[in-house]
């Protein structure tokens, strides 16, 4: 079904926008994709300097989501080819059922250059410059201290599965990037969590839900789990930034 979504999108997006290349990154490219749980992270490189037609693309994404429910997990940044060289340039991006304007992050550009999949057109490394290690490290530090650290000050957010999953996994992946200069998948980050001393029950909870086990969470465990995830994430951010 995932392949059907990608094939349908690839065949139809070119009728709406002047697509030069279509790339996949994230779990799709790294071999860690879990249908129905993972996002399909795409980048469409378009011809010309201007943004592609927002309303027509919105209609396309909504139609796909109605006809192929898995397409609700499809995210796509639309990047005019001349802007690829500017890391700060903001691009039209479809995510979580709406458009936002944001740049391609240093992590995304590193993923694309190092191992992005070309679904159409030239490969990412043919059009995209490599990301210097210093730029990648600075982005990761800013993400940890500017977004994730303040997020640990909101206890109720961590009652949701998405925060419990992404908080610890993000900080584990960031720790590896700042320490070793490399990117790791979410699956690889689970082993890193254990290495960093994350509570075993929390790691088991994330693993079970992400990789096919039961997603049921009892109310008392949800409350305790939120505290464990939030506390670990905050402590590890402070430790990682201090040591790297």
Buried (B, 14 or more C-beta within 10 A) or exposed (E): EBEEBBEBBBEEBBEBBBBBBBBBBBBBBBEBBEEEBBBBBBBBBBBEEEBBBEEEBBEBBBEBBEEBEBBBBBBBBBBBBEBBEEBEBBBBBBBEEEBEEEBBBBBBBBBBBBBBBBBBBBBBBEBBEEBEEEBBBEBBBEBBBEEBBEBBEEEEBBBEBEBBBBBBBBBBBBBBBBEEEEBBBBBBBBEBBEEBEBBEEBBEBBBEBBEEEEEEBEEEEBBBBBEBBBBBBBBBBBBBBEEB
